[in-house]
Every structure is written in structure tokens, then in C-alpha cells.
């Protein structure tokens, strides 16, 4: 976090520059004192005179002495010049890659020139805005200096619009250039007229600095147009932003961008900073339009190829759909439909093929054998395994009367032929309507529910699912099912959404209790209608089986 950065970690400007900044901020300091401070540093004196006489400042007469320079430009402008030159010097002796520094200063000077240009249009202090614009991203350069392993992220950051760039910057550095700049402003004793608008330019507040703040925000958007890979798109976004924040028309934005891009090199020369070549905005638009035309031709060719591919895809999809429809019919044919038994069930597949299944059949002794299972996964793989488990249960159930032995045999067969780690949660039972005896085995499935009026009994899982381990003992539990119903269900039921909330197991139990006075057949009908509605549907298969006791 930002607290981890100590003041000693931050870069410091040359001592002479600090002395000038402090002197210029003190109204009681005499003009001659400030001149003496600068004069004592020949390099700073030369830099100030060179900058004042540069083409960027476009003065008609040459200024040869420091005293005259100060009298012409004023103490405030001198302070700003020293600040600009100091910022340049701070990282001149670092190990930064020269290409990176050139690109960084190119963007920073573009913002500075943009801020100066907009200040002249709106009647603000042009020199002050130029300095603030140059310092806008200085905190980011410090962050990269402190965390050099993250330097490569700057090139992706500069492609983003200002707001998204700030969000991405926070995710990379866990802190923003704004926070770092506030620390620098305090340590360097920078004037509030610079620190406040730079600190707030991403979210301008009402107050004395609001106008400069808006100018800096606009400068950031103008720089985004030049640095973006898609000039056309970035320009449109910038124009929309400028219309909202500064009431600038699209034509005015184009004119500003053209004027700014043509002045950046002059500003860089005045500061004595090497920057990358700046392509003028009009040329960027021209190149963007050419690339767009080339892309359109490529897109047409791709469209022709795409149409052929789509046609072939549609043929294959139609053939596949026929296969799936046939598979769906086969799945549905495996589900029992015996209206003479007190068992009621439905299956609603999340896709055309389901990984859930249920089955029931009457045994030779009059008892009813039933099950409900949920195969891990979805789609074709799950449906194929479902068919296998269903067939094993239905076939072996006719000859193996012992429920524990039956489940053990099915599990052994699944383990021996298991693929891709698939498994089956499985709950099955045997119910004798003559005496109400109910036997249940739950292998890794959701709790079976026995509900009689307000009373609920949950039959929880007593073993792992089928298809995982070969040597597993499956123990059955016995109950008497009279004046009650047994409910088996898949997780698609409990994960369904009722009245905007996930139903859950407790919600499902509450729903069943409200229906306890209704016959099992009517319960199933009402529940199927509720769970089949579009607002309720889960992303998973939904299966329910009810065994009605006498």
C-alpha cells in the first residue's frame, strides 16, 4: 500500500531548485534574493535563459540576463520553469531505458502542451497549466522507479482511456500516481495551485482549482487519442467526453489536437528533453482511415470465407441436431411410465440431453424398486453414463432382491469401466405398499426427505458416490412409510430460483410441507409447472421422484 513508501524512497530535485521553489512561495523574499539563488547555479541559469528564448515561448526580443528574464516572465513563471527543469533532472541519471523515458516524456509533454493550449482558450494561467500538465503522470514514473519489475505494464497502460488506465494502474501497483504525487508535493513544498488540480484531475471537484482540474482532465483525454492504437475510436470517445465536460464541439477538439501535436516538439526542445517522434494528428487520422479501408477489404474477404464456413457448419449442425434428437428420444424411452404404481416423477433437462435420471419398477413380490441419480458433468458424456447406470439398475434389479448387493454390483461395474473420473450420486430404495416397509440407500446424494404433515425426516448420505472406489459397503436404512411421502430430487431443484432467491434445501422442504395435504400426483403436477417456468429454471438438470405411502 501507499503507506509502505517512505519519504526517503522518493526522488529529490536539485537543491538549487528546492531553494528557488521555497523562495518563490515566500512573499517576503526579495526579487534579488531569488535571482541570486538561480545565478549561483550556472547550469540552471543557462537552462532558464534557453527556455525563455526558445521558439516555444515565441518572444520577439532575446533575453540575455537572468534579472531581465525574471522581470519579463515574473517570479511565478520562474518557479514553474525551475520546477519543469527539476522534474527532467530527477531521473536523468537513473537506469531507465532510454526508449521508455523518451516515450514517457513524449506523453507528458503532450499533456503539458494540451493544458497550455486549453488554458489560453479559457483564460487560465498558461504557464501554470503547462507545468501541471507536465507533472500529471510524474507519480507514475516514480512508481515505476520504485517497482522496476512492473515497468513493462506502462506500455499497456498508455493505450487505455484515462479512467480505465487509473483502475488498471491500481490493480498493478496497488496504489495510484495521484497518491504518490501528493507525497512528492508535500516533500518538495510544491505550491497548492499545482498539487490540488493534479491530485483531482481524474475526478474534478468544485472550487478554486476546478477550471485547471478540468483542463488537466481534458489534456489526459487528448493524450489518449495520440497514444491509442485505434485513433478513430479514441478520438470519438475524447469528443464525447469533451462535449460533456468542457462543451467543446467535435470540430474544436480536432482543431485543438492538430495545434497541440504540432507544438510538442518545440516544447521538448525548450525543455531540453529527448522525445519520440510525434506524428501530427491529421496524419494519424489519415493513416487510421487508410488502415480502416484496408481492414474493410480484409473483412469482406473474411465475410466470404465466413459465409462458406457458416453454410458448412449449418449442415453439420443439422445432422448433429438429428442425432441429439434421436438420443433424447432414447433417453426418454428409458424413463418408466407406470400409472398403476404410487410413484410419480419428472425430469427437466438443462440441455437436450440430461445427466439426471430416475427409474422404478414393480418386483415379483409386489414391492417397488426405485432410484434417482445425478451423473457428474453435463451433455453427451453424462447422458451416456446415465444410460449405462439406468440399464444396470433396471436389468440387475429384476434378479437381485437384496438392495445392498444390487448397489454394490452396480458400483463395481462403474469403477471397472469409469472414464475421466466421472461418478454418480445415487439414492435408491424398495417400498412394500402392503406393510409400508421402506428401505433406502443414499450414496453421496442429497438427503432423501420423508415428510408427514409438519414432520420431516432426512435420510442423509451414508457412503461415497458410485464409480469412485471398488470396495465400498452400502448400508440400507429402514423406515415405515405410512401417511407420508418420500421425496428424491437432484440439486437442480434446490438451486432453482423462486421469487428472486435460490430455493435451497430448507426452502424446498417448506414448499413440500405447504403441499402435504395434496395428493402426490397433484404435488408433482404443481411442482413441475413451477420448476419448468423460465424465471425458476436452474442451470442444472432438475429431477424429482415421489413415493406415496398408504
N, C-alpha and C positions, 0 to 999 in steps of 0.2 A: 504494500500500500504506500501512499504518498508519505506517510509518517516515517518510512524507512529511509528516505532520502534526507541526509543531514546537510546543513548549510555548507560544511566543508567539502561536500561532494560536488557542489555547484561550481561552474567556471566563474572566474573573476575577470573583469575588464582591466586594461592597463591602469595603473594608479593615477596617472595624469587625467585620464578620462573620468575616473571617480571624483577626483578633486574638482574638475570642471562641472560635473553634474551637481555636486553638493553646493558649489559656489553659485551656480545659476539658479538653484532652488531657494537661495537665501537672498531676500530682497535687500538686506542691509549690506551685502557685499558690493563694493565699488566696482564699476566697469573696468577700471585699470587693473584691479586685482585679478579679474578673470582673464584679461589679456595677458598678464604676466604669467599666469599658470600655463596657458597654452604656449606662450613664447618659449618657456623653459623646456618644451619638448619639440625640437626641430622637426621631427617626423610628423607629429600631429599638426604642427603649423603648416607644413607643406601640403599635407592631405586636405586640410580645411581650405587653403587657398586654391588648390587644384580643383576641389569640388565646387567651390563658389564660382570659379571661372569656366566651368565645364559647359558644354553645349546644352546639357540638360536644364541648367538654370537660365540659359539664354539671356545673359546680361550684355548690354551694348558696350559697356566700358570694362576694361580689365582692372581687377583689384589686386594690387601688389603688396599691400601691407595688412597685417592682421587687424590692427586697430581700425582701419577703414572697413575691412570685411565685417567686423563686429558692428560698426556704426551703420553699415548698409543693411545687413541681414537681421540685426538685433540679437540680444542675448538669448532669447528663446530659440531662435533658429540655430544659433551656435551650439546650444545644448543638444538640439536634435541631430545636428551634423556629427558632433562628437559621439553621440550615442550610436548612430549608424556605423561610424567608423570603428567604434569599440566592439560592436557585435561582430563585425567582419574579422577583427583581430583575434577574438577569443579562441576560435577554432583553426586559425591559420597554421598553427604548429602541431596539430593533432595528427593521428594516424588515419584519419578518414580517407577513404578512397577519393581520389581527385574527381572522378566521374560523378560519384554520388554528390560531393559538395557542389559541383557545377550545376547539377540538376536541382539540388535543394535551393541554391541561391537564385536560380532562374525562376523558380516558382515564387520565392519570397519577394524578389524584386518586381515580378509581375503584379503581385498583390499590392506592393507599395505604390507602383505607378498607377494602378487602378484606383487605389484610395485617393491619391493626389488628384487624379483626373475628376473623380466624382466629387471631391471636396471643392474643386474650382467651379463645378457646375452648381453646387448647392450653397456656395458662400461660406464654407468652413475653412479652417486654417489648413492650407495645402501641405505645408512642411510638417505639421503635427500629424496629419493623416498619413503622409508618406512614411514617417518614422514608425507609427503604429502599425501600418500595413507590413512593413519590413519585419517587425517583431511578432507578427501574428502567430507564426509557427515556430518561433525560436525555442519554445518549451519542448517541442517535439524533437528538435535537433539535440537538445540536452538529454532527453530520454534515450535517444539512440547512442549518444556519447556514454551514458551510464550503463546501458544494456546493449553492447555492440553485437551480441548474438541475435538480436532481433532487428538488426539494420535492414535485412533483406525484405522485411514486411513493408518498408516505406514505399517501395515501388508499386505494391498492390494498393496501398492506402491512397496514393496520389491519384489513382484512377477513379476514386469514388466521389460522390457529391458530398458537400461539407458535413451534412448531418449524419449520413451513414458512415462517413470517414471517422467522425468523432466516436460513434458507437463501436466501430471496429477497432479503433485505437485503444479504447478502454479494455476491450477483450484481449488485446495483445499485450499491453503494458500494465494492465490493472490500475491505471491512473491516466490522467489526461494532460496534454500540453498546457492547458489552462491552469491547472493546479501548480505545475512546475513554474510557469511564468509568474504566478503570484509570489512564489518564494523568491524568485530572482528579483522581482520588483522591490520586495522588501529588503533584500540583501544589498542591492545596488542603489537603493534610495531613489528609485525611478519616480518621476512625477505622476500623481494620480491621473492627470489628464491623458497619460499613455496607458497606465496599468488598468484602469477601470474599463475603457472600451475594449481593450484587447481581451480582458477577462470575461467580458459579457457578450462578445460578438456572435456567439452561437445561439444566444437567447437574449436579445436586446430588451433592456428594462427602460421604463420611463424615467426621465431625469436629465441632468445637465449633459451627460455623455451619450444620450440616446441617438443624436444625429451622427456622431462619429462611429458609434457602435453599428448603426445600420450601414454606414459606408464600408466598414470593415467586413461585415457580413456579405455585402454585395461584391466586394473585392475577392472574397473567398469563392463565390459562385463563378465570377469571371475567370478566375484561375482554373476552376474545374473544367470549363469549356476547352481551354488550351491543353490541359493535361489528359483529357479523356481520350480513349481510343475511338469513341463514337462522337465526333464533334457535332453532328446534326442533332443527335438525341440530347447531348449535354446542353447545346445551345437552346433547344426548346424548353428544357427544364429550367435553365437560367432565366429565360424570358418570362416564364410563368412566375418564377419567384420574384423577379424584379418588378413585375406589374403589381404584385400583391404588397411588397414591402416598400418600394420607392416610387411607385406609379410611373415607371419608365416604360415607354412603348417598345415594341419589338424592334422598330427601326432605330430608336435611340440606343438600345442595347447593342445592335450591330455596329452603329457608329462609334460607340464607346470602345468596343472590343477592337475595332480597327485602329483607333487612335492609340489605345494602350499598347497593343502589340508592336506598333511601330516605334514606340518610345522606350521600350525595355532595354535595348542595347545601349542607348545613350545614358540611361540611369546606371547601368552596370559599369560603364566607362567612368562615370563620375565618382562612383564608389571605389573604383579600382578592383572590382571583383570579376573573376573569370566565370562566365556562364555558358551554358549550352546555347546553340544557335536557336533563336526564336523565330519560328515561321509565322508570318503575319496572318491574321485572322482570315482575311479574304482568300489567301492561298490555301489555308486549311479547309475552308468551305469548298473551294474548287476541287481539292483532292478528295474530299469526302463525297462530293457529288459524282466524281469520276468512279470512285470505288463503289458507290451505290449503284451506278449504272452497270458496272462490271458484275456486281453481285446479282443484279436483276437478271442479267443474261444467264449467269450460272444457275440462278433459281429456276428459270424457265426450263433449262436442260434437266435439272433435277426433278422438276414437276413432271416432265415427260416420262422420265425413268420411274418416278413415284407412281404415276398412273398405271404403268405396266405392272409394277410390283403389287399395287393395290388390287388390280384385277386378278393376278395370280393368287394373292392372299385370300381374296373373297371366294375363289374356287376351293382352295384348301379349307377355309373356314366352314364353307357349306358342307363339305364332305365330313369334316370333324364334327360339326353340329349333328349330322345324321347319326354318327357313331355315338355321340353323347346321348342323344335322344333314345337310341336303342338301349344303351347301358342303363339309362334312367328307367326305362320300361322293365328291364330285367330286375333292377333293384326293387321297384315297386311290386313286382310279381312275387318277390321273396317275402314280403310282409304278409302276415296272416290276416284272414278276414272271416272269422267265425263268430257269427252273431248269436250263437247259442251258448256261448261261454260268458261268465261275468267279468270279462276283461275288455278294457277299452283303451285305445292308443292312437296316437298320431305322430307323424314325423314331418317337420318343415325344414327342408334343406336350405342352407345358406347359399349354396350353389346348386347347379342342376344335379350333381352327384353328392350324396351325403356320406359322412363318416360315422353317423349315428345309426343304430338300428334297434329294433325290438322284435321279439318273437314270442309266441305262445302256442301250446298245443295240448290236447287232452290225452292223458296216458290211459293205458288199458285198465288201470284200477279206478278210473274216474277222477283222479287228481289232475290238476292243471299245472303244466310246466311252463315257466315264463322267464324272460330275461330282457334286460336293456343294457346297451353298451355304447361306449364312445371311443372310437379309434383316434389315436393321436394324429394330428395333421388334418388336412382337408384335401379335396379334389380327388383325382383319379387314384392315387396311391392309397388314400384312406378308404375309398369306396371298394377297391379290390380286396383289401384286408377285411373290410366289413363283410363282404360276400363270403369269404372263407370262414370267418368266425360264425356267421349266421348258419352256414351249411353244416359246420361241425356240430353246433348246438342242436340244430333241428334233427340231424341224422343220428348222432350218438344218443340224443335224448330219448329216442324210441326204444333203445335197447339197454341203457344203463339207468337203473332205477335209483341208485344211490347218488344224491345231489353232489356230495363232496367228491366222489370218484369221477363224476361227469366233468366237473370243473377242472379237476386235476388232469384228466386226459386232454381236454381242450388246451390247457396251458402248455403241456409237454409238446403237443403238435405245433403250437405257435412258436415256442422257443426254438425248436429244431429247424423251422423254416423262416425265422424272423429276418427281416432286411432293414437296413438303415435305422436300426434302433427303435422301430415303431413298437407301440404297445397298445393295450386295450384296457380301459377301466370297465369293469364288468360287475353287474349285480343281477342275480338270478334267484329263483325260488320255486317252491312247489306248494300248491294250495289244494287242500281237500275240502270241497264245499260240504261234504257230508258231515264232517265233525268240526270244521273250522280250523283245522290244524294248518299252520303256515310255517314253512321252513325257508330261511333266507341266507344267502352268502353274498357278502359285499367285498369285492376285490378291487380296492383302490378307487371306488366310485364315490360320488356324493351320497350323503346319508339317505337311505330309504325312509319314507315317512309313513307311520301308521297313525291315522287321525280318526278319533271317535268323538264327535261333538267338540268340546273345548280341550280335550286331552290329545297330546301329541307324543309319540314315541319315535325317536330317531335311531335307525339301525345304521351305525357308522361302519366304515371300512375296517376289516379285521386282517387284511393282508395286502401285499403289493399287487399292482395290476398284472394282467396276463401278458405273457410274452417276454418277460424280463429274466426270470430265473426258473430253472427246471424243477429244482427240489423245493417245492412250496406246499405246505399243508393248508388246505382251505377248510375252515371250520364253519359249520352252519349254526344258525341261531333259530330257536323255535318259539312260536307265538300262537295265540288263538285269535283268529280274525273273525269276530262276530260284532255286528253293529258298528263296523269300522271299514275304512278303505286303506289300501296300501298304494303309495304313490312312488313310482320310479321316474326319474327325469334326468336330462342332460344339463350341462352348465349353460347352454344357450337359453334355457328357461330362466335361470336365476340372474343371468347377465342382461336380460331384456330390460327395456326402459318403459316404466309406467309413470305417467304424469311428470315426465321430465327427469326422473330419478331411476337409477338401477334398482331393480326389484330386490335382489339379494335373497338369501335363504329365508330369513325372518319374514320378509315381505311376501314371499311365496307361501309360507305357512299361514300367514294371516289371510291371504287371498283364499286358500283352500278352506280355512275354518268358516269363512263367510258363506261358503257354498255347501257346508256339511249337511244341510237339510235337503239338498237337491240330489237326485239320483246320480250315480256315477256317469251314466250315459249323457245326461244333461250337463253335468260338470264338464265333461270332455268337450262337448259341443261349444259351450260358452268360452272355455279356455282356449280352444283352437281359434275361435274368431278373434279373441283378444290378442293372442300372440302372433297371429297372421297379419295384423294391421301394420301398415308401413311405419307408423310412429313408434311401434313397440319392437320391431324386428331387431334381433341381435346380429352380430357379425358371425355368429356360430350357428351350427345346426341346432334345432330345437325339437326335442323328443320327449314325450310323456306317455306313461303307461299306468293305468289304474286297475287294481284288482279289488272288486267289490265283495265284501264279506256278507254272509247271510244275516 
